[in-house]
């Protein structure tokens, strides 16, 4: 349980095999009001890839999900949740490179915080819902930015993501998974491989 202003956030910390891990990652789940939790299959598969690359991973539930206290706050209070989790991980792993990985709603909320927090060194956005959400906060982010998107994403078209990418500073990279929808149905192996590619750059 991670302390938060509204009480606590439920988390799952995995991969603590070494006293001083070189890298740690925070994973943010999709929309709470549509069943999103830290146990989401996309988030789970991304965490699996990170652990295979030597990362310690922390998946957590946003406010009002699972055993986390608080209530849904339209992505505003959820940014405070991300800050609380960054505080926790930065204290616990002072010397580790800290990455933030967000999927869908978790990308919109998490990347926004990660851009402005100097403790986060790199970020990965999976299934960005660019058709409905504003990601222009990335236009002033000079950290390494990786994006993984299905070419058939119902909430984030290739056209809109490419238009966004034109406005973003380097370093940046996008990996498109051919035929994948927003939920990466039948494409979880390809998703895992894409995450591995990002963290091994």
C-alpha positions as CSV (number, residue, x, y, z in Angstrom):
1,X,0.0,0.0,0.0
2,X,1.4,3.4,-1.1
3,X,0.6,6.5,0.9
4,X,-1.5,9.1,-1.0
5,X,-3.3,12.3,-0.1
6,X,-6.6,10.5,-0.1
7,X,-5.4,7.5,1.9
8,X,-3.5,4.8,0.0
9,X,-2.9,3.2,-3.4
10,X,-2.8,-0.5,-3.9
11,X,0.2,-1.7,-5.8
12,X,2.1,-4.8,-6.9
13,X,5.9,-4.6,-6.8
14,X,7.7,-7.3,-8.7
15,X,11.3,-8.2,-9.5
16,X,13.2,-7.1,-6.4
17,X,16.0,-9.6,-7.0
18,X,18.9,-7.3,-6.4
19,X,19.6,-4.8,-3.6
20,X,20.4,-2.0,-6.1
21,X,18.4,-2.5,-9.3
22,X,19.6,-0.5,-12.2
23,X,16.1,0.3,-13.6
24,X,12.6,0.6,-12.2
25,X,9.3,1.1,-13.9
26,X,5.8,2.4,-13.0
27,X,2.9,1.1,-15.0
28,X,-0.4,3.0,-15.3
29,X,-3.6,1.1,-16.2
30,X,-6.4,2.0,-18.5
31,X,-9.7,3.8,-17.8
32,X,-11.1,3.0,-14.3
33,X,-14.7,3.5,-15.4
34,X,-14.3,0.9,-18.1
35,X,-12.8,-1.9,-16.1
36,X,-9.2,-0.8,-16.1
37,X,-7.0,-2.1,-13.3
38,X,-3.4,-3.0,-12.6
39,X,-4.2,-6.6,-13.7
40,X,-5.2,-5.5,-17.2
41,X,-3.6,-7.9,-19.7
42,X,-1.8,-5.2,-21.7
43,X,-0.3,-3.8,-18.5
44,X,0.6,-7.2,-17.3
45,X,2.4,-8.2,-20.5
46,X,4.3,-4.9,-20.5
47,X,5.4,-5.5,-17.0
48,X,6.5,-9.0,-17.9
49,X,8.7,-7.6,-20.7
50,X,10.3,-5.1,-18.4
51,X,11.1,-7.7,-15.7
52,X,12.8,-9.8,-18.4
53,X,14.9,-6.8,-19.1
54,X,16.0,-6.5,-15.5
55,X,13.5,-3.9,-14.3
56,X,11.8,-3.8,-11.0
57,X,8.1,-3.0,-11.8
58,X,5.3,-1.4,-9.9
59,X,1.7,-1.8,-11.2
60,X,-0.8,0.1,-9.1
61,X,-4.5,0.9,-9.0
62,X,-5.7,4.4,-9.4
63,X,-7.9,6.0,-6.8
64,X,-11.2,4.1,-6.3
65,X,-10.0,0.9,-8.0
66,X,-9.4,-2.3,-6.1
67,X,-8.2,-1.5,-2.6
68,X,-7.1,2.0,-3.4
69,X,-9.0,4.7,-1.5
70,X,-10.6,7.8,-3.1
71,X,-12.9,8.1,-6.1
72,X,-12.5,8.6,-9.8
73,X,-11.4,12.2,-10.7
74,X,-11.5,12.5,-14.5
75,X,-7.7,12.2,-14.8
76,X,-6.9,15.2,-12.5
77,X,-6.6,13.5,-9.1
78,X,-5.2,10.5,-10.9
79,X,-2.2,12.7,-11.8
80,X,-1.6,13.1,-8.0
81,X,-1.7,9.3,-7.7
82,X,1.1,9.1,-10.3
83,X,3.1,11.6,-8.3
84,X,2.6,9.6,-5.1
85,X,3.9,6.5,-6.8
86,X,6.9,8.3,-8.3
87,X,7.7,9.5,-4.8
88,X,7.5,6.0,-3.5
89,X,9.7,4.5,-6.2
90,X,12.3,7.3,-6.2
91,X,12.8,6.9,-2.5
92,X,13.0,3.1,-2.7
93,X,15.4,3.0,-5.6
94,X,17.4,6.2,-5.4
95,X,20.0,5.1,-8.0
96,X,17.8,3.4,-10.5
97,X,16.7,4.8,-13.8
98,X,13.0,5.4,-13.5
99,X,10.7,4.8,-16.4
100,X,6.9,5.4,-16.7
101,X,4.7,3.2,-18.9
102,X,1.1,4.1,-19.5
103,X,-1.6,2.3,-21.4
104,X,-4.6,4.2,-22.8
105,X,-6.0,6.5,-20.0
106,X,-2.9,5.5,-18.1
107,X,-0.8,7.0,-20.9
108,X,-2.7,10.3,-20.9
109,X,-2.5,10.7,-17.2
110,X,1.0,9.2,-16.6
111,X,3.0,10.7,-19.4
112,X,1.7,14.2,-18.4
113,X,3.2,13.8,-15.0
114,X,6.4,12.0,-16.2
115,X,7.2,14.9,-18.6
116,X,7.5,17.4,-15.8
117,X,9.1,15.2,-13.2
118,X,12.9,15.1,-13.5
119,X,13.1,11.8,-11.7
120,X,11.5,10.0,-14.6
121,X,14.1,9.4,-17.3
122,X,12.1,7.8,-20.1
123,X,8.5,6.9,-20.9
124,X,6.4,4.6,-23.0
125,X,2.9,5.3,-24.2
126,X,0.8,2.3,-25.3
127,X,-2.4,2.7,-27.2
128,X,-2.6,6.5,-26.9
129,X,-6.3,7.6,-27.2
130,X,-5.3,10.5,-29.4
131,X,-8.7,10.7,-31.0
132,X,-10.3,11.8,-27.8
133,X,-7.6,13.2,-25.5
134,X,-5.2,16.1,-25.8
135,X,-1.5,15.0,-25.8
136,X,0.0,18.4,-26.6
137,X,1.7,18.4,-23.2
138,X,4.3,16.2,-24.9
139,X,5.3,19.1,-27.2
140,X,7.6,20.4,-24.5
141,X,9.0,17.0,-23.4
142,X,12.6,16.3,-24.4
143,X,12.9,13.0,-22.6
144,X,13.1,9.7,-24.6
145,X,9.5,9.0,-25.7
146,X,8.4,5.7,-27.1
147,X,4.9,4.9,-28.4
148,X,3.4,1.6,-29.2
149,X,0.1,1.7,-31.2
150,X,-2.1,-0.7,-33.1
151,X,-2.8,0.2,-36.7
152,X,-6.5,-0.5,-36.1
153,X,-6.8,1.3,-32.8
154,X,-10.4,2.5,-32.4
155,X,-9.4,5.4,-30.1
156,X,-6.1,6.4,-31.6
157,X,-5.8,6.5,-35.3
158,X,-2.5,6.3,-37.2
159,X,-3.3,9.6,-38.8
160,X,-3.8,11.4,-35.5
161,X,-0.8,9.9,-33.9
162,X,1.4,10.7,-36.8
163,X,0.2,14.3,-36.7
164,X,1.0,14.5,-33.0
165,X,4.5,13.1,-33.5
166,X,5.3,15.9,-36.0
167,X,4.9,18.4,-33.1
168,X,7.1,16.5,-30.6
169,X,10.8,17.1,-30.0
170,X,13.4,14.3,-30.2
171,X,14.1,11.8,-28.9
172,X,10.9,10.0,-30.0
173,X,10.0,6.7,-31.6
174,X,6.8,4.9,-32.6
175,X,6.3,1.2,-33.1
176,X,3.1,0.3,-35.0
177,X,1.7,-3.2,-34.6
178,X,0.0,-4.2,-37.8
179,X,-3.7,-5.1,-37.4
180,X,-3.8,-4.5,-33.6
181,X,-6.8,-2.9,-32.1
182,X,-6.9,-0.7,-29.0
183,X,-6.9,-3.8,-26.7
184,X,-4.1,-5.6,-28.7
185,X,-6.5,-8.6,-29.2
186,X,-4.5,-11.5,-30.4
187,X,-1.4,-9.3,-30.5
188,X,0.0,-9.5,-26.9
189,X,3.2,-11.3,-28.0
190,X,3.9,-8.5,-30.5
191,X,3.1,-5.9,-27.8
192,X,5.6,-7.6,-25.5
193,X,8.3,-7.6,-28.2
194,X,7.7,-3.9,-28.8
195,X,8.2,-3.1,-25.1
196,X,11.4,-5.0,-25.1
197,X,12.6,-3.1,-28.2
198,X,11.9,0.2,-26.4
199,X,13.8,-0.5,-23.2
200,X,16.7,-2.0,-25.1
201,X,17.3,1.0,-27.2
